[in-house]
Amino acid sequence: MRVYKFGGASVKNADAVINIKEIIKSPETNLVILISAMDKTTNNLEKVWELYINNYTTGSMKELDKTIVFHEEIYTKLNLKSNAVFISNFNALVKEIKAFLCAPNSKNHAYCYDQIVSYGELFSTLIISTYLNANGIKNKWLDARELIHTSSHHQEGRVSWEKSKQQILSKTKNQNTIFITQGFIGSDQNKNTTTLGREGSDYSAAIFAWALEAKELVIWKDVPGLLNADPKVFKETQKIDHISYKEAIELSYYGASVIHPKTIKPLQNKGIPLTIRSFIDFTSKGSEINNMGGKDDAVTSFIYKPNQVLISISPKDFSFILEDHMSELFGIFSKAGLKVHLMQNSALSFSVCAYIKTPLISNLIDRLSEKYLVKYNEQVDLLTIRHYQNFNLPEFLAEKEILLEQRSRSTIRYVLKK
C-alpha cells in the first residue's frame, strides 16, 4: 500500500485533474490518495468565514457563489455536467454549506471555520473521484470525517490515533482498490467537522500512511523536490536529494512550507519514507526523507515566513517572567489560535513571533492586556537560515529593520520589519 497526497496547486484546474490521471494510471491499485482543496479555494472560503462571523450573511453567500462557480467551470470542462449522480451529490454539498451560513451565527469562530472551510476538500475529491471513475481509473470515494477522529479543538484538531487507525483499516479492507479521500479534515466525537491546521493535508496523509503501515508516502508538489528555499521568494534555489527525519522536523518546525510540521513524526515512528516529487515532471526521482538521511548540513536552507506578528509581553507589576506566567500565556495562545514560530525571554519580558489570523488578533491582545503590558507589531517577516555559511541577509531583505535576532551554532533567525 502506498499513500499519495496532491495539494491545491496540483488540482488547480481541469488540466491539472487530467494530469493526475496520467500520474496514477499505472496498474498499481494498492493506493490511497488524499487531495487538498483546489487552487485558492481554502483562501476563498476563509473570506466566506470572515464575512459570516462578522454577520455579513449576504456577503458570505456572494463570496461562496464565486467558489461554487469556480468548481462548476472545472467539472464542466471535465465533462461531468451530464453525470446525474455527481450533480446530485455536488448540489447536496452546496445545500449543506448554504444552510450553515443561513443558520444563527455561533460565537465559536473556530468551530464556524471548520464547518465552512472543510467544503473545499469535499468539492475537490468528489470531482476528481468522479472524473477518474469515468475515465477508466476505478476508485472509491471516502469521507475523511468518518476516518480521522480528533478532539473538539477546532482549527487544530488533536488526532485520536488508535480510533482513527481502526476506522482507516476498516474502510480500506479491499487492497485492490484505489481510495480517494480528503486531507485537512476530520471529526470529533459529536460528529462535528474539525480541521488539522492550515496546510494540514500533508499531516492527514502521514496519518493514513501510519495507520496502513504504507511502503511510502509521496507528496506531489509543483517543485522538483525538497528545495533549500521557496522559489517564489528566492531567485536561486538548490534541490536537496536526501535528508533525515530529524532534519526534516527541524525545517518544518522553522516553517519550511514544503512539509507540514506534524507530518514527519508518525512516519518516523514506523520507518515510512517520505518522497517529495513533481507533478509537472512526474517521472523524475524527487527528494527522499527517511531514517538514513543524507549529509544534512551540506546545504544552507532559507525559510521565509511573512505576515507574522511580534508580541512582547511584560507583567504589569514588573515581576520576573516565571514558569507560571509561561503556562498561562501558552494557554491563552492555544485558545486564541496563535501559532508560535519563535520565542525569546528576559527577566521582565517575553516575546513571540507567531502567526494568527487577522480577525483574531484584537481578541488575543485584549485577553493578554488584562494582566500584562503588551506591545506588538503586525506584518513582520521571519527569516530562518539553517546551516548558515555567513551572516549576510539576502539582498531583498538587507534594508529591513531587524527587530529581533537569535543565533545558535547551526541556525540564525531574524524578525524583520517591513
N, C-alpha and C positions, 0 to 999 in steps of 0.2 A: 504494500500500500504506500502510495506517495500522496503528498498534500501539495497543492498549488494554491498560490494566492495572487490574484490580479487586483491592482489598485485602480483608482479612478482614472488615471491617465491612460491606462491600457484598455479602458472601455468607454472612452470619451465620446465616441460617435459610432455610426453604423459600420464604417470601415474597420474601426478598431475591434468591434464584435466579430466581424468576419475574420480578422486576423487571429483571434483567439481560437476559432475553429481550426485554422491551419496549424496552430501550435499543438493542439490536443487531438488531432485526427489520427495519431498513431494507434495501433491495435491495443495498446495498454488500457485496460479498463479499471484496474485497481487504483482508483483515483478519487480524491475528494478535492473539490475546487471551491475556494472561498473568494467572493467577489465584493469589492467595495462599491460605493455609490458612484454613478457615472460623472466623470469630469468634475465640475464645481458644484455638484448637487448639494453636498453637505453644507457648503458655504451659503447657498441659496436658501436651504431650509433653516439655517441659523438666522437668516433675516426674517423668515416667517415666524420663528420662535420669538425674536426680539420684538417684533410688532405685536405678537399675541400677548406676551407678558406685560406689555405697555397698554393693553386694552384697545389696540387698533385692529379690531377684528376684520373690518373691510380691507385694510391694507394688507393684513396677513393672507387673506384669501386671494387678493390680486397677485401677491408675490408667489403664492403656491401655484396659481394658474400658470405662471411662467415655467415653473418646474414641470408641471404636467404636460404642457405643450412641447417642451424640450424632449421629453420621453416619447410623446406621441410621434414626433418627427422621426425619431430613431426607429421605433418599431414599424412605422410606415415604410421606411427605406429598407427594412429587413423583410418586408412582405408578410407581416404578421397581422395586418389590419383585418384580413378576412378570416382569421382564426377565432371562431366564436367563443371557444372555451377560454382562450387567452384574454380576449377583450373583456369577458365577464369577470375574470379574476383580477385584471388590472383595474377595472372600474370599481370593483369591491374594495380594493386598497384605497383608491381615491375617495370613495364614500366614507371609509373609516377615518381618514385624516381630516376630512372636512367636518365630520360630525364632532371630532375632538375640538377643532377650532371654534365651532359654534356653541360648545358647552361652556358653562361658567368657568372662569379663569381660576385655576388653582394657584394658591400663594407659593407653592413649592415649585420654584422656577426650574430647578434641576430636574424634577420629575417631568415637567412640561417639555423640557429639552429632549429628554429621551423618547417621549411619546411622539414627538414631531420629527426629529432629525432621523430617526431609525427608518423612515419610509424610503430614504434614498437607496439603501441596500435591498429592501424588499422589491422596489421597482426594477432595479438593475438585474437582480438574479432571476426574476420572473421573465423578463425579456430575453435574457441570454439562454436560460434553460429551454424556453420555448423555441428559440431560433435554432439551437443545436439539435433538439429533437426533430425539428422539421427538416434538418439538413444532414441526417444520417448519423449523428452522434447521440446515441440514446443515453439519457441520463434521468436521474430522479431529483426533483427539487425538494430541499429540506428547509424547514423553518428553524433557524438557529435559536430562536427564542424557546423552542422546545428541547434544545440540546445543551446550551450554555446556561447553567444556573448560577446566579450571583446573589450577593446581598442586595439590600434596597438602597445602597449608597449610589444614588443616581449621578450620572455623568462619569462615574468611576467605580462601576460595579466590581465587587471582590468575588472572585470565582470560587464556587463550591466544587472543588476538584473531583472528588470521588463521585458525587452525584452527576456531574457533567460527563465524566468518563462512562458511567453506566448507560446514560442516555445516548451518547455518541455510538457506543458499541452496539446498543440495541437497534438503533436506526440504520446502521451501516453493516448489517449482518451479511448481506449479499455481496461477496467480494468480487463479483464480476459485473459490477455496475459503477458507472461514473455518478458521483453525487455532487450536486451544486447547492451551496448554501451561502449565507451572508457572513461577512466579517463584522466586527464592531458591536454587534448587538447580542443580548441575552434576555433573561427574565428573572424576576425574583420569586420568592415563594408564593406571592399573591398573583402571579402571572402578569405582573406589570412589566412592560418593556424596560430594560436597562441598557446602558452602553458602557463600554470598557475604557473610555477615554479617547480623546481626539486622536485620529490616525490609528485606532485600536485594531484594525483588521489584521495586521501582522501578528498581534498577540492572539487573536482568535485562531489564526492558522497554527500557531505554536501549540495552543490548547488541543486542537484536533490531532496534530502530529503526536503529541504526548500521549493522548488517550489511545490512539491507534498503534502506537509504537512504530511509526512510519519509518520507511527506509530513508526518506529525505523530505525536507520541506524546501520548495522552490518558491521564491518571491520574485515575480516578474515586474521589472521596472523599465523606465524609459532611458536608462543609462546602461553601459556595458557591464556593470558590476558594482562593487563597492568602491567608491571614489574617495579621495582624500579631502575633497571639498565639494560644495554644491556648485555644479557648472552654471547654474542660473545666476550665481553671485560672483564666482571667481573665474577669471579668464583662462587660467591654466589649471588643469586637474590631472591627477595620476590615478590609474586603476590599481587597487590593492588586490592581488590574486588570492591571498590566503592569510587569514588571521585566526587567532584562538578565540574561544568563547569569552575568555577573560577580557581580551582587548575589545571585543565587540560590545560587551557590557559597559566598559568604560566609555566607549564612543557614544553609545546610545544614552547613557546617563548624562553626558555632556550636551546631548541634544542633536546628534547626527540624525538627519531626517530620513535616511535610508532604512533605519531599523527602529521600530517602536521599543522604548526602554524595557518593557516587560517580556519581550519576545524570546530572549536568549535562555533564561533560566530553565523553563520547562524542557527545552531541547537539550541543554547541557545535562540535566538530570538523567536523561535516558540515552545520551550519546548520539542524538539525531543530528546529522549535518544539515546546515542551512546553506543553500545556494542562492545567490542573487544573480539573475540573468536578465538579458534584454529581450523585451517582447518585440523590439524592432529588428534586431539581428538574433533571432531565436535559435540559430544553430551554433552560436558562439558559446564558449565554456562558462563565462561569468566568473564570479568570486565565491570562494567557499569558506565557511566558518565551521570549525569543528574542534574536537579535543586536542588535536595535534598542533593546530595553529601554524604560524609561519614565523618569520622574523618580525615580530610585532612593532618594533621600534625603527624599522628600516625606512618608513615613510612618514613625513610630517603631515598631520591632518589639521584642517582648519574647519571649525564648526561655528557657524554664524547664526545667531538667533535674534532677529529684530523684534520690535514691538513688545518688549518686556517692560516691567515696572520695577523700579528700585525703591524699596521701602526701608526706612531707617526708624527704629523703634527704641524709645528710652522710657524707663519708669518715671512717673511724674514726681516721685519723691527723691530722685537721684540715687536710689539704692542700686546695688550691684545687680547685673543680669545673672540670675542663678538658674538652676535646673528647673525649679517650679515655674519660673517665667517661661522657659523654653517649652515646657509641656503645655502650658496654657496657650501660648502663641501658635504652636503647631495644631492644636485642637481647633483654634479659630481659622487657621489657614485651610485645614481639611474641610471644614463645613462650608467655607466660602468658595471652594473650588480653585484655590491658588496652587499652582504647580511650581515649586521652588527649584531653581536651577543652580543657585549659588548662595552661600550664606557666609557671613563674617561677623564676629562679635568682639567687642571690647568690654571693659568693666561696666560701662554705662550705656552701651548701645548695641543693638543687634540689627544687622542689615541683611536683606534678602533681595536677590534679583530673581524675578519669577514671572510666570505668565498667568493672566487671569482674563476672562472675557470682559470687555469694556463695560457692559451694563452692570457687572457685579462689583466693580471697583469701589464705588461710593459706599455701598453697604459694608464692605470689608474695612474701609478706612474709618467709618463711623463706629464699627464694633471695636476696632483696636483703640480708637481715641477715648473710649470710655475709661480706660485705665492707664493709657500710655500717651506719651508725646510722640506724634507721628509726623514724619516728613516723607514725601515721596516724589519721584519723577516718573512720569509716563513716557512711553515711546522711546525707551533707551534700547541700545543694542548690546548683546552679549557675544563676545568673541572668545572662543577657546582654541588654543594652539597646543596640540598634543604631539609630544616628541619634537619639541621646537629645536631648530638649529641656531636661531638667533632671536633677538628681541624686537626685530623690526616689524611694525604693523604693516599689513597690506596697504598699498598706496591709496586705495579709495577710502580707507578708514583713518589714515595717518593724521588728518587735520581735525579729527573729532576730539572733544574734551574727554579725558579719562576720569570717570567718577570713582572708580574702584578698580584695584588691581590685586590679583593673587598669583603667587608663583610657587611651584614645587619643582622637584628635580626633573619631572617629565612633562609638566603641564603648566601653561601660563594662561591667565584669564583676564579679560578686560570688560568692564561695563562702560559703555561709551554713550555720550550724549550727542544727539543729532544737532 
